[in-house]
Amino acid sequence: MPVNIRGKHFLKLLDYSPAEIRYLLDLAKNFKDMKRAGTPHKYLEGKNIVLLFEKTSTRTRCSFEVAGYDLGMGVTYLDPGSSQMGKKESIADTARVLGRMYDGIEYRGFSQDLVEELAKYAGVPVWNGLTDQFHPTQMLADLLTMEEKFGYLKGLKFTYMGDARNNMGNSLMIACAKMGIHFTACAPKELFPAPELVEKAKAIAAENHCTVTLTEDVNAGTKDADVIYTDIWVSMGEPDEVWEERIRLLRPYQVNAAAMANAKRSAIFMHCLPSFHDTRTTIGAEIAEKFGVPEMEVTDEVFESPQSVVFDEAENRMHTIKAVIYATLC
């Protein structure tokens, strides 16, 4: 049956069927081929989108802007200081104003409830560029990258190491369950995903003939994995005081050569970026000096290895976001 998601919001993958996700991935592949071939595809000329950023970003902003320009659209970027949203103007009122001026609205910030409220009142498609709970645009890029590397998704063994109750842990668990990928969260018990979301994911996984596993055992969690994935240990917006506790909890879950050696020989390493794999960032240098940890969630050896596909992932943000914009507006 043909897939049509015109006018649909893109807030979390829980709202999307495997067939709809498949459609977006195939569309992204087509856009990637056109981009690389230099084939113009200004299919949405005359339309305009606005990007609302309460959390700054490199990949999300650039992906939405380039995708919009490639599709022939006008793009407006509003940073935290450029909008009255939630300060002098309610979310509902902001949504109704912007929905009169723009054909689509992207939001990247903190609250999932906020992006859901934007969607409720906007009258145009709203896209989630990241909240504290979910990161659906990253999921499409990750799925596309895995499929490019292995040629398929169903049956892959995927291990996420780190804080499994953050937006990445939540989203990857749902994405894998939707697409028939065996998901393992390898983390300290304190950082397991919320039980109610785990139960949802397990029910979805059962429908798609895959599994959801939570373990504190690094050897068991990485054994024969096709994909090992991690994220930074402290997310943007969290207070600096959590670093010490997070390092204590997550240091045993660092992705290093031993973890990769325990996976399949063909395994790949993935990361949504940015990454603290060395001390060549302000935060990386500060943490190294304060806690004696020069490499955090992943070692530089693994990050720079041939198994690392992190920059393929980063590029695929643009192609998959372009697919979301086109499919929901066209």
N, C-alpha and C positions, 0 to 999 in steps of 0.2 A: 504494500500500500504506500503511495507517495507520501513523503513527509513535507509538511508545510508548517513552519513556525513563525510566519509573518505576524508581527505584533506581539510576540511572546516576550516576556521579561527573561533575563538570564541572571538569576540570583543565586542559585545553587543547583548542583547536579541531581539532588533529590527530586527536583521538579521535571527532570528530563528522562525520557525512556532511552533504553539502549539504542533503539532505532534512530532516535533524534540525535543522540551523541554520534552515532555512526555517520549520519548525514553531515554533521558539522565537520567531522574529521575528513571525510571525502571531499567536501567543499574546500577545506583548507589545503588539501593536497593540490587541488586544481589551481587555487590562487598562488600557491608556492611555485608551481610549474610556470604560471604566467609571469610571475615576478622575476624569476630567474631567466626566463626567455626574453624579458624586456617587452612583453606583450601588454599594451595598455588595457586597463579594465576599469575605466571611470564610469561604472554602472549606476552610481548614485549621485550624479551631478545635480546640483540644485538643492540637495539636502544638507542639513547642518546638524552637528552634534556638539554637546557640551560635556566637558570632563571635570567633575567635582572631586578635588583631592584634599582630604583632611590629613592623609598620610602621604608624604612625598614618595616618589618612585622613579627609577630609571627605566626599567623594562616596560612597566605598565603604561606609563605616559607615552613613551616613544612608540610603543606598539599601537596604541590607539590613534596617535597623531598620524603616523605613517600610513596605517591602514585606512584612516579617513581620507587622507590626501590621495592615496592611490585609487580610492573609489570615487574621487572627484568631489569630495565633500568639503564644506567649511567646518573647521574645528576650533572651538573656544576652550581654553584651559583656565580654570579658576582654582587658585591655590587657597590655603586656609585663610589668608588675609584678604581675599578678593570677593568674598561672599558674606552675606548676612545670615546664611542658613543656620538655624538653630540658635542664633544670638538675638538679632533684632527681628527676625522673621522665622516663623515656624517652618518645620519641614514640609508640612502639607501645603502651605502657601508658596514656598519656594518651588515645590514640585509643579504646582498649577501654573505658576508664572513661566518657568522654563519649558514646560510642556507646550505652551502657546508659541514659543519662539523656536524650539528645536525639535528635530525629528527623533532624537534619541538622547539619553542621559546616561553617562557613566559615573559611578560613585566608587571612591576608594577611601576607606576610613576605618572606623572602629566598630560601630554597632551594626549587626545584622538586622536588628529591628528598624534602624534608620533607613537602610536601603529598601527594606520591605515597605516602609511607609512612603518613600519616594515613589515606588512602583504603584502603590495603591492610588495615589493622587495625580500622577504625571500625565496620564492619558497617552503616553508614548512609551516605547520599550526602554526599560532601565537595565543596565548591565552592571554587575558586581565586579569591580576591579580588585577587591579584597576587603574583607571585614575580619574581625577577630575570630569569627566562627567558620567562614568558608572562603575559598579562593578558586572559584570555578574556571576562570580564564586560564589559570596556571595548569589546571587539570587537563584541559584540551591539549595544551602544548606538550605536557608530559605523555599523554596517550599517543599523540602523533609521533613523538620522538621514539617511544618504545616500539611502535609499529614499524617505523622506518628501520630500526636496528635489527629487529627480529623477524619482520615480515608478517607478524600476527600478534594478537593480544590474548585471546582465550587460552587459558592453561599456563600462562607465565606465572612464575613465583616471584612475588614482590615483597621486599622487606624495607620498612621505614624505621630508621633508628633515630631516637631523640625524644623530644617532647611530643608525645602522640596525642595530646589533647588540645593542641593548637589548631589554627585554621588549616595548616598543611596536613597534619595527621588526620583530622576529620575528613577533609576533602579527598585525600588519597584513598582512604578506606572506602568511601562511597563510590568513587570513580572505579576502583578495582572491582568492587562488588557488582556494579552495573555492567562492566565489560567482561566478566568471566575470568578475572585475574585473581589468583590466590594471594591474599593480603596478610602480612604479618606485621604487627606493631611490636618492635623490640625496644622496650623502654622500662624504666623503673615503675613499679606498680602505682606510685603516686602520680605518674604522668600518663596513665592509660586514658584513652578517650572516655567520655561520659557513657555510663552503662546503657542509657536509653538509646543513644546513637549507635552503639555497638549492636544492640538488638535489632535495630532497623537495618543496619548493614548486613548482619547475618541472615536476615529474612530475604533481603535482596540477593545476597550471594547464593542462597539456596535455589532461588529461581533461575540463576545463571550458572549453576553447576560449578561453583567455586567456594572458597572458604575464607573465613576471617579468624585470625589467631592473634592472641595477645600473649607475649612472653617477656620475662625479665632475663632470660638466658641468651646471651649473645651468640654462643656457639650454635644452639638450637635455632635461633632466629635467623641466622645468616646461612645456615647449611643449605647448599645447593640452590641458592637464590639466583634468579636471572637478573634481578635489579636490586641494587642497594641504594637507598635514597636517604638523604638527611637534610636538615634545615638548621639555621642558626639557633643557638640555645636560648637567647633572650630576644623577644620580638620588639619591634619598634613600638614605643609607647609604654613599655614596661619600665618600672623604676630601676635605677642602677643597683639598688640594694639586693636585687634578686640574683645578681651574677654569682656571688659566692655559693649560694645554695644550689643554683642550677649547675654550676661547674662540679660541685660535689656529687650531685645526682647523676649527671650525664657523662662525666669523663670516661666511665667504663663503656659507654656506647658511642665513643668516637669511631668514625669510619676510618680504618687504617689498613695497612697491608695484610694483617692477619685476618681481618674481617672479609676482605675481598678474596683472599686465598681460600677461605672456607666456603665461598659461593662457587658457582660454576665457573669454569675457565672462560666461558663466553660472557660472563656477567658484565653489566655496565654499571657505572656510578652516575647518579643523578642528584641535582641540587637546584632549588629554585632561584638561588642567588639573592642578595650578596652573600659571600662566604668569608668566614674568618679562618682561612687555611694557612695564613702567615701573619707577619706583623707589619705588613705594608699598608695598613689602614690606621687611622687615629685610634679607633676602638681596639683593634687588634694589638697595637703597641701598648695601649694603656692596660689591657687585661694581662698581657704577657708580663709587664712590669709589676703589676699588683699581685697577681696570683701565680706567676711562674708557668703560664700556659701559652706557649708560642703558637700552637695550633689547636683549634677548638673542635668543632663538630666533625672536621675531616682533616687528615694530614695533607700537607702540600704534595707529598709523594703520590697519593691517590688522586688528588684534585688535578694534578698535571699529567696523570698517566694516560695511556691510550684507551683505557676503559672509561675515562671520564667523557661524558657527552653533554656537559653543562652548557656549552655555548651553542650547541644544536638546539637544546631546549629553549635558550634565550631567543634565538632567531624564530623558533616556532611560535612564540607568543604572538608575534606580528601576524603570521599567516592564519592562526586559529582565531584571533580576535577579529581579523578581517572577515572570516567566515561567519562569526556571530553577528557582526554589524549587518552584513549583507543579508543573511538569512532572516533576521528579525525585522528588517526594514523594506525588503524587496517584495 
